[in-house]
């Protein structure tokens, strides 16, 4: 049983799992050939019978609306002709739309509670052992790094830049160099959280897989059909054909319309809010609320607003997360409460044959895979009901942005995709 608590213990002694499982943390925004390659490689290296993916919902770690909804992306991941996952469970919004350390902690904790034997993730580093050694140093020297980070932030630097400089000071330039690549940043956070679980008697293997074919923001130049997620999102926004880079057809949303509705909905939210109300939103602080109130009135596009608010202290990603938290209504207080515990429930988005078998074998374990919110929410702990309600609100906001009927598209009506 995995129960949410400040100790975040896990008790799996009653579950006689026969399937070897490998867990993956993902956004699949969109699901592409590189993701299929990663799933194939992780399954092969782990000798796994089942691949479990914990995936962001309709809003991503950078605070952006996903290019396709969570159901569509999960369906693509389990229905790929090759390199398909077996089961997709949603990473709750409170973790998903967060800085790297919270995102990683939530994903790893869920996979640990689901009983994953090992956790795999992509990285840019060619030498996984360098990541492992760096992660150990980041854990053992965490107090010194945090002290240095606080000092750099007092100089007006963003949290990300302050952390990079703090790591360089305490752990050396080679370690801080890893932080220059987006997948390495998350890989180190996953490894740090795996170390946490090992310290509590849960032996989880880390399984980094070096990116193949293209970088995060690039397109392969050697005839291979690989493109990074960032490059694909740019291509989708420009209306380019991306079919060669994705293994299954995906219904993408109209990014321009979504962005325009995002700004209008945000304007309405800000205009009816007092500064003290905005300052309570997670990600807002130190006067940012006043800048938001000032800039929202003249912003013509979402990107104009983000650009106007971005500074040495606040990166674009930090601003996007704060604005999205404002739309969803997530406060500092609620976010701190929800992310201080391991989730004991998660919504099923999609499952294949091996995923269905996995759920049957682990039936009765303390972690609830929610397949029908209306039927199952009453049996959940209050905090998990609160977490799912926040996810439901985020999905409703996303559906508004996409111009959909929010009842027929809601989490209470939409069913998981089952292969």
C-alpha positions as a Markdown table, in Angstrom:
| # | Residue | x | y | z |
|---|---|---|---|---|
| 1 | Unk | 0.0 | 0.0 | 0.0 |
| 2 | Unk | 1.2 | 3.5 | -0.8 |
| 3 | Unk | -0.3 | 6.1 | 1.4 |
| 4 | Unk | 0.2 | 9.9 | 1.2 |
| 5 | Unk | 2.0 | 11.1 | 4.3 |
| 6 | Unk | 5.0 | 13.3 | 5.1 |
| 7 | Unk | 7.1 | 10.2 | 5.5 |
| 8 | Unk | 6.0 | 8.9 | 2.1 |
| 9 | Unk | 6.4 | 5.3 | 3.0 |
| 10 | Unk | 5.4 | 2.5 | 0.7 |
| 11 | Unk | 4.1 | -0.9 | 1.7 |
| 12 | Unk | 4.0 | -3.5 | -1.1 |
| 13 | Unk | 4.6 | -6.7 | 0.9 |
| 14 | Unk | 1.0 | -7.8 | 0.3 |
| 15 | Unk | 1.3 | -7.6 | -3.5 |
| 16 | Unk | 2.8 | -10.6 | -5.2 |
| 17 | Unk | 3.7 | -9.0 | -8.5 |
| 18 | Unk | 4.7 | -11.4 | -11.2 |
| 19 | Unk | 5.2 | -8.8 | -14.0 |
| 20 | Unk | 8.5 | -7.1 | -14.4 |
| 21 | Unk | 7.7 | -3.4 | -14.8 |
| 22 | Unk | 9.6 | -0.4 | -16.1 |
| 23 | Unk | 8.2 | 3.1 | -15.4 |
| 24 | Unk | 8.6 | 6.2 | -17.6 |
| 25 | Unk | 7.8 | 9.8 | -16.8 |
| 26 | Unk | 6.6 | 11.6 | -19.9 |
| 27 | Unk | 4.6 | 14.4 | -21.5 |
| 28 | Unk | 4.4 | 13.0 | -25.0 |
| 29 | Unk | 3.7 | 16.5 | -26.3 |
| 30 | Unk | 3.4 | 15.2 | -28.9 |
| 31 | Unk | 4.2 | 11.4 | -28.9 |
| 32 | Unk | 6.9 | 11.0 | -31.6 |
| 33 | Unk | 9.3 | 8.4 | -33.0 |
| 34 | Unk | 11.9 | 9.2 | -30.4 |
| 35 | Unk | 9.4 | 8.3 | -27.6 |
| 36 | Unk | 8.7 | 5.0 | -29.3 |
| 37 | Unk | 12.4 | 4.4 | -29.5 |
| 38 | Unk | 12.8 | 5.2 | -25.8 |
| 39 | Unk | 9.9 | 2.8 | -24.8 |
| 40 | Unk | 11.4 | 0.0 | -26.9 |
| 41 | Unk | 14.9 | 0.5 | -25.5 |
| 42 | Unk | 13.6 | 0.7 | -21.9 |
| 43 | Unk | 11.6 | -2.4 | -22.3 |
| 44 | Unk | 14.6 | -4.2 | -23.8 |
| 45 | Unk | 17.1 | -3.1 | -21.2 |
| 46 | Unk | 14.8 | -3.8 | -18.2 |
| 47 | Unk | 13.5 | -7.1 | -19.6 |
| 48 | Unk | 10.1 | -5.7 | -18.7 |
| 49 | Unk | 6.7 | -7.3 | -19.3 |
| 50 | Unk | 4.9 | -4.0 | -18.8 |
| 51 | Unk | 5.8 | -0.3 | -19.5 |
| 52 | Unk | 4.0 | 2.1 | -17.2 |
| 53 | Unk | 4.1 | 5.8 | -18.2 |
| 54 | Unk | 3.1 | 8.6 | -15.8 |
| 55 | Unk | 2.2 | 11.5 | -18.2 |
| 56 | Unk | 1.3 | 15.1 | -17.8 |
| 57 | Unk | -2.3 | 16.1 | -18.4 |
| 58 | Unk | -3.5 | 18.9 | -20.5 |
| 59 | Unk | -0.9 | 21.4 | -19.3 |
| 60 | Unk | 2.8 | 20.7 | -19.4 |
| 61 | Unk | 5.7 | 21.3 | -17.0 |
| 62 | Unk | 6.4 | 24.6 | -18.8 |
| 63 | Unk | 2.9 | 25.8 | -18.1 |
| 64 | Unk | 1.8 | 25.5 | -21.7 |
| 65 | Unk | -1.5 | 24.0 | -23.0 |
| 66 | Unk | -0.5 | 20.7 | -24.7 |
| 67 | Unk | -0.7 | 20.5 | -28.5 |
| 68 | Unk | -3.3 | 17.6 | -28.1 |
| 69 | Unk | -5.4 | 16.7 | -25.1 |
| 70 | Unk | -4.3 | 14.1 | -22.6 |
| 71 | Unk | -6.6 | 11.4 | -23.9 |
| 72 | Unk | -5.4 | 11.8 | -27.4 |
| 73 | Unk | -1.7 | 11.7 | -26.4 |
| 74 | Unk | -2.2 | 8.7 | -24.2 |
| 75 | Unk | -4.0 | 6.8 | -26.9 |
| 76 | Unk | -1.1 | 7.5 | -29.3 |
| 77 | Unk | 1.4 | 6.2 | -26.8 |
| 78 | Unk | -0.4 | 2.8 | -26.3 |
| 79 | Unk | -1.4 | 2.3 | -29.9 |
| 80 | Unk | 1.9 | 2.9 | -31.6 |
| 81 | Unk | 2.7 | 0.0 | -34.0 |
| 82 | Unk | 6.2 | -0.3 | -32.4 |
| 83 | Unk | 7.4 | 1.1 | -29.1 |
| 84 | Unk | 4.0 | 1.4 | -27.4 |
| 85 | Unk | 3.5 | 1.8 | -23.7 |
| 86 | Unk | 1.2 | -0.6 | -21.9 |
| 87 | Unk | -0.5 | 1.8 | -19.4 |
| 88 | Unk | -0.7 | 5.6 | -19.1 |
| 89 | Unk | -1.6 | 7.2 | -15.7 |
| 90 | Unk | -2.0 | 11.0 | -15.4 |
| 91 | Unk | 0.5 | 12.9 | -13.4 |
| 92 | Unk | -1.6 | 15.3 | -11.3 |
| 93 | Unk | -1.7 | 19.0 | -12.3 |
| 94 | Unk | -0.2 | 20.1 | -9.0 |
| 95 | Unk | 3.0 | 18.2 | -9.9 |
| 96 | Unk | 2.9 | 18.4 | -13.7 |
| 97 | Unk | 2.7 | 22.2 | -14.0 |
| 98 | Unk | 5.7 | 22.7 | -11.6 |
| 99 | Unk | 9.4 | 23.3 | -11.5 |
| 100 | Unk | 11.6 | 20.3 | -12.4 |
| 101 | Unk | 12.2 | 19.0 | -8.8 |
| 102 | Unk | 8.4 | 18.9 | -8.0 |
| 103 | Unk | 7.5 | 17.4 | -11.4 |
| 104 | Unk | 10.1 | 14.7 | -11.0 |
| 105 | Unk | 9.2 | 13.9 | -7.3 |
| 106 | Unk | 5.6 | 13.5 | -8.2 |
| 107 | Unk | 6.3 | 11.2 | -11.2 |
| 108 | Unk | 8.9 | 9.0 | -9.4 |
| 109 | Unk | 6.7 | 8.7 | -6.3 |
| 110 | Unk | 3.7 | 7.6 | -8.4 |
| 111 | Unk | 5.8 | 5.0 | -10.2 |
| 112 | Unk | 7.2 | 3.8 | -6.9 |
| 113 | Unk | 3.7 | 3.5 | -5.5 |
| 114 | Unk | 2.7 | 1.6 | -8.7 |
| 115 | Unk | 5.5 | -0.9 | -8.1 |
| 116 | Unk | 7.9 | -0.1 | -10.9 |
| 117 | Unk | 11.0 | -2.1 | -10.7 |
| 118 | Unk | 13.0 | 0.5 | -12.6 |
| 119 | Unk | 12.5 | 4.0 | -13.9 |
| 120 | Unk | 13.7 | 5.0 | -17.3 |
| 121 | Unk | 14.1 | 8.5 | -18.8 |
| 122 | Unk | 15.8 | 10.2 | -21.6 |
| 123 | Unk | 19.0 | 12.3 | -21.3 |
| 124 | Unk | 21.6 | 14.1 | -23.4 |
| 125 | Unk | 24.5 | 12.7 | -21.4 |
| 126 | Unk | 26.5 | 10.1 | -23.2 |
| 127 | Unk | 27.8 | 8.6 | -19.9 |
| 128 | Unk | 25.0 | 7.6 | -17.5 |
| 129 | Unk | 27.5 | 7.1 | -14.7 |
| 130 | Unk | 28.3 | 10.8 | -14.7 |
| 131 | Unk | 24.6 | 11.5 | -14.1 |
| 132 | Unk | 24.6 | 9.0 | -11.2 |
| 133 | Unk | 27.6 | 10.5 | -9.6 |
| 134 | Unk | 26.4 | 14.0 | -10.0 |
| 135 | Unk | 23.0 | 13.1 | -8.6 |
| 136 | Unk | 24.7 | 11.6 | -5.5 |
| 137 | Unk | 26.7 | 14.8 | -5.0 |
| 138 | Unk | 23.5 | 17.0 | -5.4 |
| 139 | Unk | 21.9 | 14.9 | -2.6 |
| 140 | Unk | 24.9 | 14.8 | -0.3 |
| 141 | Unk | 25.7 | 18.5 | -0.7 |
| 142 | Unk | 22.1 | 19.7 | -0.9 |
| 143 | Unk | 22.4 | 22.1 | 2.0 |
| 144 | Unk | 25.5 | 23.8 | 0.7 |
| 145 | Unk | 23.9 | 24.0 | -2.8 |
| 146 | Unk | 20.7 | 25.6 | -1.4 |
| 147 | Unk | 22.7 | 28.1 | 0.6 |
| 148 | Unk | 24.7 | 29.1 | -2.5 |
| 149 | Unk | 21.4 | 29.2 | -4.5 |
| 150 | Unk | 19.7 | 31.5 | -2.0 |
| 151 | Unk | 22.7 | 33.8 | -2.2 |
| 152 | Unk | 22.5 | 34.0 | -6.0 |
| 153 | Unk | 18.8 | 34.6 | -5.9 |
| 154 | Unk | 19.3 | 37.6 | -3.6 |
| 155 | Unk | 21.3 | 39.0 | -6.5 |
| 156 | Unk | 18.1 | 39.0 | -8.6 |
| 157 | Unk | 18.8 | 35.8 | -10.6 |
| 158 | Unk | 16.1 | 33.3 | -11.5 |
| 159 | Unk | 15.8 | 30.1 | -9.5 |
| 160 | Unk | 17.1 | 28.0 | -12.5 |
| 161 | Unk | 20.2 | 30.2 | -13.1 |
| 162 | Unk | 20.9 | 30.5 | -9.4 |
| 163 | Unk | 20.8 | 26.7 | -9.0 |
| 164 | Unk | 23.1 | 26.2 | -12.0 |
| 165 | Unk | 25.7 | 28.6 | -10.5 |
| 166 | Unk | 25.3 | 27.0 | -7.1 |
| 167 | Unk | 25.9 | 23.5 | -8.5 |
| 168 | Unk | 29.0 | 24.9 | -10.3 |
| 169 | Unk | 30.4 | 26.3 | -7.1 |
| 170 | Unk | 29.7 | 23.2 | -4.9 |
| 171 | Unk | 29.9 | 20.3 | -7.4 |
| 172 | Unk | 32.1 | 21.7 | -10.1 |
| 173 | Unk | 31.7 | 22.8 | -13.7 |
| 174 | Unk | 31.3 | 19.3 | -15.2 |
| 175 | Unk | 28.3 | 18.8 | -12.9 |
| 176 | Unk | 26.8 | 22.2 | -13.7 |
| 177 | Unk | 27.4 | 21.6 | -17.4 |
| 178 | Unk | 24.8 | 18.8 | -17.3 |
| 179 | Unk | 22.2 | 21.4 | -16.4 |
| 180 | Unk | 22.5 | 23.1 | -19.7 |
| 181 | Unk | 20.4 | 20.4 | -21.4 |
| 182 | Unk | 16.7 | 20.1 | -20.6 |
| 183 | Unk | 16.5 | 16.3 | -20.4 |
| 184 | Unk | 19.6 | 16.2 | -18.2 |
| 185 | Unk | 18.0 | 18.6 | -15.7 |
| 186 | Unk | 15.0 | 16.3 | -15.3 |
| 187 | Unk | 17.2 | 13.1 | -15.4 |
| 188 | Unk | 19.1 | 14.4 | -12.4 |
| 189 | Unk | 15.9 | 15.2 | -10.5 |
| 190 | Unk | 14.6 | 11.7 | -11.2 |
| 191 | Unk | 17.8 | 10.2 | -10.0 |
| 192 | Unk | 17.7 | 12.3 | -6.8 |
| 193 | Unk | 14.2 | 11.1 | -6.1 |
| 194 | Unk | 15.2 | 7.5 | -6.8 |
| 195 | Unk | 18.0 | 7.9 | -4.2 |
| 196 | Unk | 15.4 | 9.1 | -1.8 |
| 197 | Unk | 13.3 | 5.9 | -2.2 |
| 198 | Unk | 16.4 | 3.7 | -1.9 |
| 199 | Unk | 17.1 | 5.3 | 1.4 |
| 200 | Unk | 13.7 | 4.1 | 2.5 |
| 201 | Unk | 14.2 | 0.5 | 1.5 |
| 202 | Unk | 12.6 | 0.7 | -2.0 |
| 203 | Unk | 15.3 | -0.6 | -4.4 |
| 204 | Unk | 14.4 | 1.0 | -7.8 |
| 205 | Unk | 16.9 | 0.9 | -10.6 |
| 206 | Unk | 17.5 | 4.0 | -12.7 |
| 207 | Unk | 17.7 | 3.4 | -16.4 |
| 208 | Unk | 18.8 | 6.5 | -18.4 |
| 209 | Unk | 18.6 | 6.3 | -22.2 |
| 210 | Unk | 20.6 | 8.7 | -24.3 |
| 211 | Unk | 18.6 | 10.6 | -26.9 |
| 212 | Unk | 18.8 | 9.2 | -30.4 |
| 213 | Unk | 18.2 | 10.8 | -33.7 |
| 214 | Unk | 17.8 | 14.5 | -32.8 |
| 215 | Unk | 18.1 | 17.0 | -29.9 |
| 216 | Unk | 15.1 | 18.3 | -28.0 |
| 217 | Unk | 14.6 | 21.3 | -30.3 |
| 218 | Unk | 16.1 | 19.9 | -33.5 |
| 219 | Unk | 15.3 | 17.7 | -36.5 |
| 220 | Unk | 17.6 | 14.8 | -37.6 |
| 221 | Unk | 19.8 | 15.7 | -40.5 |
| 222 | Unk | 20.8 | 12.2 | -41.6 |
| 223 | Unk | 17.6 | 11.0 | -43.2 |
| 224 | Unk | 16.2 | 9.6 | -40.0 |
| 225 | Unk | 12.6 | 10.4 | -39.1 |
| 226 | Unk | 13.3 | 11.9 | -35.7 |
| 227 | Unk | 12.5 | 15.4 | -34.4 |
| 228 | Unk | 12.5 | 16.7 | -30.8 |
| 229 | Unk | 9.3 | 17.7 | -29.1 |
| 230 | Unk | 10.2 | 21.4 | -29.1 |
| 231 | Unk | 10.8 | 21.3 | -32.9 |
| 232 | Unk | 7.6 | 19.4 | -33.5 |
| 233 | Unk | 5.5 | 21.9 | -31.6 |
| 234 | Unk | 7.0 | 24.7 | -33.6 |
| 235 | Unk | 6.2 | 22.8 | -36.8 |
| 236 | Unk | 2.7 | 22.1 | -35.7 |
| 237 | Unk | 2.1 | 25.8 | -34.9 |
| 238 | Unk | 3.3 | 26.7 | -38.4 |
| 239 | Unk | 1.0 | 24.2 | -40.0 |
| 240 | Unk | 3.8 | 21.9 | -41.3 |
| 241 | Unk | 3.4 | 18.2 | -42.0 |
| 242 | Unk | 4.9 | 16.2 | -39.1 |
| 243 | Unk | 3.5 | 12.8 | -40.0 |
| 244 | Unk | 6.9 | 11.3 | -40.8 |
| 245 | Unk | 8.0 | 12.1 | -37.2 |
| 246 | Unk | 5.1 | 10.5 | -35.4 |
| 247 | Unk | 4.1 | 6.8 | -35.4 |
| 248 | Unk | 0.3 | 7.3 | -35.2 |
| 249 | Unk | -2.1 | 10.0 | -36.3 |
| 250 | Unk | -2.8 | 12.6 | -33.6 |
| 251 | Unk | -5.5 | 15.2 | -33.6 |
| 252 | Unk | -3.8 | 18.5 | -32.8 |
| 253 | Unk | -5.5 | 21.5 | -31.4 |
| 254 | Unk | -5.5 | 24.9 | -33.2 |
| 255 | Unk | -2.6 | 26.5 | -31.3 |
| 256 | Unk | -3.4 | 30.0 | -32.5 |
| 257 | Unk | -7.0 | 29.8 | -31.3 |
| 258 | Unk | -6.0 | 28.2 | -28.0 |
| 259 | Unk | -3.5 | 31.0 | -27.3 |
| 260 | Unk | -6.0 | 33.7 | -28.1 |
| 261 | Unk | -8.6 | 32.2 | -25.8 |
| 262 | Unk | -6.0 | 31.7 | -23.1 |
| 263 | Unk | -5.2 | 35.4 | -23.1 |
| 264 | Unk | -8.9 | 36.5 | -23.0 |
| 265 | Unk | -9.7 | 34.1 | -20.2 |
| 266 | Unk | -6.6 | 35.3 | -18.3 |
| 267 | Unk | -7.6 | 38.9 | -18.8 |
| 268 | Unk | -11.0 | 38.2 | -17.3 |
| 269 | Unk | -9.4 | 36.4 | -14.4 |
| 270 | Unk | -6.9 | 39.2 | -13.7 |
| 271 | Unk | -9.4 | 42.1 | -14.1 |
| 272 | Unk | -11.7 | 40.7 | -11.4 |
| 273 | Unk | -8.9 | 39.9 | -9.0 |
| 274 | Unk | -7.3 | 42.1 | -6.3 |
| 275 | Unk | -3.4 | 42.2 | -6.1 |
| 276 | Unk | -3.5 | 40.1 | -2.9 |
| 277 | Unk | -5.6 | 37.5 | -4.6 |
| 278 | Unk | -3.1 | 37.1 | -7.4 |
| 279 | Unk | -0.2 | 37.0 | -5.0 |
| 280 | Unk | -1.7 | 33.9 | -3.4 |
| 281 | Unk | -1.3 | 32.0 | -6.7 |
| 282 | Unk | 1.6 | 29.6 | -6.9 |
| 283 | Unk | 4.5 | 31.1 | -8.8 |
| 284 | Unk | 3.5 | 34.7 | -8.1 |
| 285 | Unk | 5.5 | 36.7 | -5.6 |
| 286 | Unk | 7.7 | 39.7 | -4.9 |
| 287 | Unk | 5.5 | 42.1 | -6.8 |
| 288 | Unk | 4.9 | 40.0 | -9.9 |
| 289 | Unk | 1.2 | 40.4 | -9.3 |
| 290 | Unk | 1.5 | 44.2 | -9.9 |
| 291 | Unk | 3.4 | 43.6 | -13.1 |
| 292 | Unk | 0.7 | 41.1 | -14.3 |
| 293 | Unk | -2.1 | 43.6 | -13.6 |
| 294 | Unk | -0.2 | 46.4 | -15.4 |
| 295 | Unk | 0.9 | 44.4 | -18.5 |
| 296 | Unk | -2.4 | 42.4 | -19.0 |
| 297 | Unk | -4.2 | 45.5 | -20.2 |
| 298 | Unk | -2.0 | 46.2 | -23.2 |
| 299 | Unk | -0.9 | 42.7 | -24.1 |
| 300 | Unk | -2.1 | 41.7 | -27.6 |
| 301 | Unk | -1.0 | 38.1 | -27.5 |
| 302 | Unk | 0.0 | 35.5 | -24.8 |
| 303 | Unk | 3.6 | 35.7 | -26.0 |
| 304 | Unk | 3.6 | 39.5 | -25.7 |
| 305 | Unk | 2.5 | 39.2 | -22.1 |
| 306 | Unk | 5.1 | 36.5 | -21.2 |
| 307 | Unk | 7.8 | 38.5 | -22.9 |
| 308 | Unk | 6.8 | 41.6 | -21.0 |
| 309 | Unk | 6.9 | 39.7 | -17.6 |
| 310 | Unk | 10.1 | 37.7 | -18.3 |
| 311 | Unk | 13.1 | 39.1 | -16.5 |
| 312 | Unk | 16.5 | 38.1 | -15.0 |
| 313 | Unk | 14.5 | 36.9 | -12.0 |
| 314 | Unk | 11.5 | 35.2 | -13.8 |
| 315 | Unk | 12.1 | 32.9 | -16.7 |
| 316 | Unk | 9.5 | 32.5 | -19.4 |
| 317 | Unk | 8.7 | 29.0 | -18.1 |
| 318 | Unk | 8.2 | 30.4 | -14.6 |
| 319 | Unk | 5.8 | 33.0 | -15.9 |
| 320 | Unk | 3.8 | 30.5 | -18.0 |
| 321 | Unk | 3.4 | 28.2 | -15.0 |
| 322 | Unk | 2.2 | 31.1 | -12.8 |
| 323 | Unk | -0.3 | 32.3 | -15.4 |
| 324 | Unk | -1.7 | 28.8 | -15.9 |
| 325 | Unk | -1.9 | 28.3 | -12.1 |
| 326 | Unk | -3.9 | 31.5 | -12.1 |
| 327 | Unk | -6.4 | 30.2 | -14.7 |
| 328 | Unk | -6.8 | 26.9 | -12.8 |
| 329 | Unk | -6.9 | 28.7 | -9.4 |
| 330 | Unk | -4.0 | 26.8 | -7.7 |
| 331 | Unk | -2.7 | 28.7 | -4.7 |
| 332 | Unk | 0.6 | 28.4 | -2.9 |
| 333 | Unk | -1.1 | 27.0 | 0.1 |
| 334 | Unk | -3.0 | 24.3 | -1.8 |
| 335 | Unk | 0.0 | 23.4 | -4.0 |
| 336 | Unk | 2.3 | 23.0 | -1.0 |
| 337 | Unk | -0.3 | 20.8 | 0.7 |
| 338 | Unk | -0.9 | 18.6 | -2.3 |
| 339 | Unk | 2.8 | 18.2 | -3.3 |
| 340 | Unk | 3.9 | 17.4 | 0.3 |
| 341 | Unk | 2.5 | 13.9 | 0.0 |
| 342 | Unk | 2.8 | 11.0 | -2.3 |
| 343 | Unk | -0.4 | 10.6 | -4.4 |
| 344 | Unk | -2.4 | 7.5 | -3.5 |
| 345 | Unk | -4.5 | 7.7 | -6.6 |
| 346 | Unk | -4.1 | 8.5 | -10.3 |
| 347 | Unk | -6.4 | 8.7 | -13.3 |
| 348 | Unk | -6.1 | 6.0 | -16.0 |
| 349 | Unk | -5.8 | 7.6 | -19.4 |
| 350 | Unk | -5.1 | 4.5 | -21.6 |
| 351 | Unk | -4.1 | 0.8 | -21.4 |
| 352 | Unk | -3.2 | -2.0 | -23.6 |
| 353 | Unk | -3.4 | -5.8 | -23.0 |
| 354 | Unk | -0.4 | -5.9 | -20.7 |
| 355 | Unk | -1.6 | -2.8 | -18.9 |
| 356 | Unk | -5.0 | -4.5 | -18.2 |
| 357 | Unk | -3.2 | -7.5 | -16.9 |
| 358 | Unk | -1.0 | -5.3 | -14.7 |
| 359 | Unk | -4.1 | -3.7 | -13.2 |
| 360 | Unk | -5.7 | -7.1 | -12.5 |
| 361 | Unk | -2.5 | -8.4 | -10.8 |
| 362 | Unk | -2.2 | -5.4 | -8.5 |
| 363 | Unk | -6.0 | -5.2 | -7.7 |
| 364 | Unk | -6.4 | -4.5 | -4.0 |
| 365 | Unk | -3.1 | -2.6 | -3.5 |
| 366 | Unk | -3.3 | 0.7 | -1.7 |
| 367 | Unk | -2.7 | 2.9 | -4.8 |
| 368 | Unk | -5.9 | 3.4 | -6.7 |
| 369 | Unk | -5.9 | 3.6 | -10.5 |
| 370 | Unk | -9.0 | 5.6 | -11.1 |
| 371 | Unk | -11.0 | 4.4 | -14.2 |
| 372 | Unk | -14.3 | 6.1 | -13.3 |
| 373 | Unk | -14.2 | 9.2 | -11.2 |
| 374 | Unk | -17.9 | 9.3 | -10.5 |
| 375 | Unk | -17.9 | 5.8 | -9.1 |
| 376 | Unk | -14.5 | 5.7 | -7.3 |
| 377 | Unk | -13.9 | 9.1 | -5.9 |
| 378 | Unk | -15.9 | 8.5 | -2.7 |
| 379 | Unk | -13.5 | 5.8 | -1.7 |
| 380 | Unk | -10.4 | 8.0 | -1.9 |
| 381 | Unk | -8.7 | 10.0 | 0.8 |
| 382 | Unk | -9.8 | 13.6 | 1.0 |
| 383 | Unk | -6.4 | 14.9 | -0.3 |
| 384 | Unk | -6.6 | 12.6 | -3.4 |
| 385 | Unk | -10.2 | 13.7 | -4.1 |
| 386 | Unk | -8.9 | 17.3 | -3.9 |
| 387 | Unk | -6.1 | 16.4 | -6.3 |
| 388 | Unk | -8.5 | 14.8 | -8.8 |
| 389 | Unk | -10.8 | 17.8 | -8.6 |
| 390 | Unk | -7.9 | 20.1 | -9.5 |
| 391 | Unk | -7.1 | 17.9 | -12.5 |
| 392 | Unk | -10.8 | 18.1 | -13.5 |
| 393 | Unk | -10.7 | 21.9 | -13.3 |
| 394 | Unk | -7.5 | 22.0 | -15.4 |
| 395 | Unk | -9.1 | 19.7 | -18.0 |
| 396 | Unk | -12.2 | 21.9 | -18.1 |
| 397 | Unk | -10.1 | 25.0 | -18.6 |
| 398 | Unk | -8.2 | 23.3 | -21.4 |
| 399 | Unk | -11.5 | 22.3 | -23.1 |
| 400 | Unk | -12.6 | 25.9 | -22.9 |
| 401 | Unk | -9.4 | 27.0 | -24.6 |
| 402 | Unk | -10.0 | 24.4 | -27.3 |
| 403 | Unk | -13.6 | 25.6 | -27.9 |
| 404 | Unk | -15.1 | 22.3 | -26.8 |
| 405 | Unk | -18.3 | 21.6 | -24.8 |
| 406 | Unk | -17.0 | 21.2 | -21.3 |
| 407 | Unk | -19.5 | 18.6 | -20.2 |
| 408 | Unk | -19.1 | 16.1 | -23.0 |
| 409 | Unk | -15.3 | 16.5 | -22.9 |
| 410 | Unk | -15.0 | 16.5 | -19.1 |
| 411 | Unk | -13.1 | 14.0 | -17.0 |
| 412 | Unk | -16.4 | 12.7 | -15.6 |
| 413 | Unk | -17.7 | 11.8 | -19.0 |
| 414 | Unk | -14.6 | 10.8 | -21.0 |
| 415 | Unk | -13.5 | 7.2 | -20.6 |
| 416 | Unk | -9.9 | 5.9 | -20.8 |
| 417 | Unk | -8.7 | 4.4 | -24.1 |
| 418 | Unk | -8.5 | 0.7 | -23.9 |
| 419 | Unk | -6.7 | -1.4 | -26.6 |
